[in-house]
Amino acid sequence: MSRNFELLQNLGKEELVVETVAPAEPEMQAEPLSVIEPQLKLEPMELDQLTKMVQRVFLLPGPDAARAVVFTASESGNGCSWICARVAETLAAQVSSNVYLVDANLRHPTLHQEFGVDNQEGFVDALQRGESARSFARQLSRPNLWLITAGAAPETFDSSLGSGRVRQMVTDLRASGYVLVDAPAVNASNGAASLGAVADGVVVVLRANSSRREPTRKVVQDLQAAKVNVLGAVLNQRTFPIPQSIYNRL
């Protein structure tokens, strides 16, 4: 199934300001499908947008490049897990370092379904036992792509997402590669803010024709008030191109 999406960056500290992703130049084309090997077949434009997203979030030159990023939705049902999984696949195709996907959406864990694996011991089990998260990582379609499922994830553990153990887990994983965390939707839990505080930043997934300006602005403001670095947003399930003039009013 095709899912059109665009990376919206420069959310601003006082206003929600977004930019479209321009068409790729010839030298910036995404890698072929056979190289990226996604779990789901993607359209060339989707691969192109994913490549740009990876470059603008993870592969910037200098100190601005992020290595641990939390993906959250402004509200449930925006396709955050799908975006997080596809970004991880694309990143793993472009770097030699390990890429760790962590399912921290303890209320509704779905990353294991994205890759067709069981939700065995994972994130919560590592925290409860005080063990390294890497020992719970499962290798996926590429040698450097790993998934840490939610595991036996009681909803009550959601309140522990900002704990020192979580911080140590992210730090340990970050030291050996890239970390992408699938977090609960902002309207369902404060987990995204807690996780964002221990990561390099947060990407917010919006849904075209559903996510509204004022609630989205409040999401960004709340995250920033919690000292979370908002790296940008993804407009998911876009069904038609949106002119720049409309983006500028968001």
C-alpha positions as CSV (number, residue, x, y, z in Angstrom):
1,M,0.0,0.0,0.0
2,S,1.3,3.4,-0.9
3,R,1.7,5.9,1.8
4,N,2.7,9.4,0.6
5,F,4.5,11.5,3.2
6,E,6.7,14.5,3.5
7,L,9.3,15.6,6.0
8,L,8.3,18.9,7.6
9,Q,11.2,20.6,9.3
10,N,12.0,23.9,11.1
11,L,9.1,23.7,13.4
12,G,10.4,26.8,15.2
13,K,10.5,27.6,18.8
14,E,7.6,29.9,18.8
15,E,5.6,29.1,15.7
16,L,5.0,26.0,13.7
17,V,6.8,26.6,10.5
18,V,7.2,23.8,8.0
19,E,8.8,23.3,4.6
20,T,8.1,20.9,1.8
21,V,10.7,18.4,0.6
22,A,11.9,19.4,-2.8
23,P,12.2,16.8,-5.6
24,A,15.5,14.9,-5.5
25,E,18.3,16.0,-7.7
26,P,19.7,13.2,-9.9
27,E,22.7,12.6,-7.6
28,M,20.5,12.4,-4.6
29,Q,18.2,9.5,-5.8
30,A,17.4,6.8,-3.2
31,E,19.0,3.4,-3.4
32,P,17.2,0.8,-5.5
33,L,14.6,-1.4,-3.9
34,S,16.9,-4.4,-4.1
35,V,19.5,-2.6,-2.0
36,I,17.3,-1.2,0.7
37,E,15.3,-4.5,0.9
38,P,12.3,-3.1,2.8
39,Q,9.8,-5.4,4.4
40,L,7.0,-3.8,2.4
41,K,7.3,-2.8,-1.3
42,L,7.6,1.0,-1.5
43,E,7.1,3.4,-4.4
44,P,10.2,5.1,-5.7
45,M,8.9,8.5,-4.5
46,E,8.5,7.0,-1.0
47,L,12.1,5.7,-1.0
48,D,13.2,9.1,-2.2
49,Q,11.4,10.9,0.7
50,L,12.7,8.3,3.2
51,T,16.3,8.9,2.0
52,K,15.9,12.7,2.4
53,M,14.4,12.1,5.9
54,V,17.4,10.0,6.9
55,Q,19.9,12.6,5.5
56,R,18.2,15.5,7.2
57,V,17.8,13.9,10.6
58,F,20.7,11.4,11.0
59,L,23.3,12.2,8.4
60,L,23.9,15.9,8.7
61,P,27.5,16.9,8.8
62,G,28.9,18.1,12.1
63,P,27.4,18.0,15.6
64,D,23.8,18.5,14.4
65,A,23.4,14.9,13.3
66,A,21.2,12.8,15.6
67,R,21.9,9.2,16.7
68,A,19.0,8.6,19.0
69,V,15.6,9.7,17.8
70,V,12.1,9.2,19.2
71,F,9.2,8.9,16.8
72,T,5.8,9.8,18.1
73,A,2.4,10.8,16.7
74,S,0.4,13.8,17.5
75,E,-2.6,11.4,18.0
76,S,-3.1,7.7,17.7
77,G,-3.5,6.2,14.2
78,N,-1.1,8.5,12.4
79,G,1.1,5.6,11.2
80,C,4.1,6.4,13.5
81,S,5.2,2.8,13.7
82,W,5.2,2.4,9.9
83,I,7.3,5.5,9.4
84,C,9.7,4.6,12.2
85,A,10.2,1.1,10.7
86,R,10.8,2.4,7.2
87,V,13.2,5.1,8.3
88,A,15.2,2.4,10.2
89,E,15.4,0.2,7.1
90,T,16.5,3.1,4.9
91,L,19.1,4.3,7.5
92,A,20.5,0.8,7.8
93,A,21.0,0.7,4.0
94,Q,23.2,3.8,4.1
95,V,25.4,3.3,7.2
96,S,27.7,0.5,8.4
97,S,26.8,1.1,12.0
98,N,24.1,-0.9,13.8
99,V,20.6,0.5,13.7
100,Y,18.4,-0.4,16.7
101,L,14.7,-0.2,16.5
102,V,13.1,0.0,20.0
103,D,9.4,-0.5,20.6
104,A,8.5,1.6,23.5
105,N,4.8,2.0,22.7
106,L,3.9,-0.1,25.6
107,R,0.1,0.4,25.3
108,H,-0.1,-0.6,21.6
109,P,3.2,-2.3,20.5
110,T,3.2,-2.9,16.8
111,L,6.8,-2.9,15.5
112,H,7.0,-6.7,15.7
113,Q,4.0,-6.8,13.3
114,E,5.7,-4.5,10.9
115,F,8.5,-7.1,10.5
116,G,6.4,-10.2,10.9
117,V,8.1,-11.5,14.2
118,D,6.7,-12.4,17.6
119,N,6.6,-10.0,20.4
120,Q,9.0,-11.9,22.6
121,E,11.2,-10.7,25.4
122,G,12.4,-7.1,24.8
123,F,12.3,-3.6,26.1
124,V,10.4,-4.1,29.3
125,D,12.2,-7.3,30.1
126,A,15.6,-5.6,29.8
127,L,14.5,-2.8,32.1
128,Q,13.0,-5.2,34.7
129,R,16.1,-7.4,34.8
130,G,18.6,-4.6,34.5
131,E,20.2,-6.3,31.5
132,S,21.6,-4.8,28.3
133,A,19.0,-4.1,25.7
134,R,21.4,-5.5,23.1
135,S,20.9,-9.0,24.4
136,F,17.2,-8.7,23.5
137,A,17.8,-7.4,20.0
138,R,16.7,-9.5,17.0
139,Q,18.4,-9.2,13.7
140,L,16.1,-8.2,10.8
141,S,16.6,-8.0,7.0
142,R,20.0,-6.5,7.1
143,P,23.1,-7.5,9.2
144,N,23.1,-4.1,10.9
145,L,19.3,-3.7,11.5
146,W,18.0,-4.9,14.9
147,L,14.6,-4.9,16.6
148,I,14.0,-4.7,20.3
149,T,10.3,-5.6,20.7
150,A,8.2,-4.2,23.6
151,G,8.2,-7.6,25.3
152,A,5.9,-8.4,28.2
153,A,4.7,-4.8,28.3
154,P,2.3,-4.0,31.1
155,E,0.7,-0.6,30.6
156,T,1.8,0.4,34.1
157,F,5.4,0.4,33.0
158,D,4.5,3.3,30.7
159,S,5.2,5.7,33.6
160,S,8.8,4.4,33.8
161,L,9.8,5.6,30.3
162,G,11.8,8.5,31.8
163,S,13.6,6.5,34.4
164,G,17.4,6.3,34.8
165,R,17.4,2.7,33.4
166,V,15.8,3.9,30.2
167,R,18.4,6.7,29.9
168,Q,21.1,4.2,30.4
169,M,19.6,1.9,27.8
170,V,19.5,4.6,25.2
171,T,23.0,5.7,26.1
172,D,24.3,2.1,25.7
173,L,22.6,1.5,22.4
174,R,23.7,5.0,21.1
175,A,27.3,4.2,21.8
176,S,27.2,1.3,19.4
177,G,25.0,2.6,16.7
178,Y,21.8,4.5,15.8
179,V,18.6,4.3,17.9
180,L,15.1,4.8,16.7
181,V,12.4,4.6,19.3
182,D,8.7,4.1,18.6
183,A,6.9,6.0,21.3
184,P,3.3,6.3,22.4
185,A,1.2,9.0,20.7
186,V,1.4,12.3,22.6
187,N,-2.4,12.4,23.2
188,A,-2.3,9.0,24.8
189,S,0.7,9.2,27.1
190,N,3.6,11.4,28.3
191,G,6.0,8.7,27.3
192,A,7.1,10.5,24.2
193,A,8.3,13.5,26.2
194,S,10.0,11.3,28.8
195,L,11.8,9.3,26.0
196,G,12.6,12.5,24.0
197,A,14.4,13.9,27.0
198,V,16.9,11.1,27.0
199,A,17.3,11.1,23.2
200,D,18.8,13.6,20.7
201,G,15.3,14.7,19.7
202,V,11.8,13.8,18.6
203,V,10.1,13.5,15.2
204,V,6.3,14.0,15.3
205,V,4.2,12.1,12.8
206,L,1.1,14.0,11.6
207,R,-1.8,12.6,9.5
208,A,-2.9,14.5,6.4
209,N,-6.5,15.8,6.5
210,S,-6.7,14.8,10.2
211,S,-4.0,16.6,12.2
212,R,-5.0,20.2,12.8
213,R,-2.8,23.2,13.3
214,E,-3.6,24.3,16.8
215,P,-3.5,20.9,18.4
216,T,-0.2,20.2,16.6
217,R,1.2,23.5,17.7
218,K,0.3,22.6,21.3
219,V,2.1,19.2,20.9
220,V,5.2,21.0,19.8
221,Q,5.0,23.6,22.5
222,D,4.5,20.9,25.2
223,L,7.4,18.9,24.0
224,Q,9.7,22.0,23.9
225,A,8.4,22.9,27.4
226,A,9.6,19.5,28.6
227,K,13.1,20.4,27.2
228,V,12.7,18.0,24.2
229,N,14.4,18.9,20.9
230,V,11.8,18.7,18.2
231,L,13.7,17.8,15.0
232,G,10.7,18.0,12.6
233,A,7.5,16.3,11.6
234,V,6.3,13.9,9.0
235,L,3.1,14.5,7.2
236,N,1.9,10.9,6.5
237,Q,-0.9,9.5,4.3
238,R,-0.8,12.6,2.0
239,T,-3.0,11.9,-1.0
240,F,-2.1,14.9,-3.1
241,P,0.7,17.6,-3.3
242,I,0.2,20.5,-1.1
243,P,1.4,23.9,-2.4
244,Q,4.1,25.8,-0.5
245,S,1.7,28.6,0.2
246,I,-0.5,26.4,2.2
247,Y,2.4,24.9,4.1
248,N,3.5,28.4,5.1
249,R,0.1,29.0,6.8
250,L,0.4,25.9,9.0
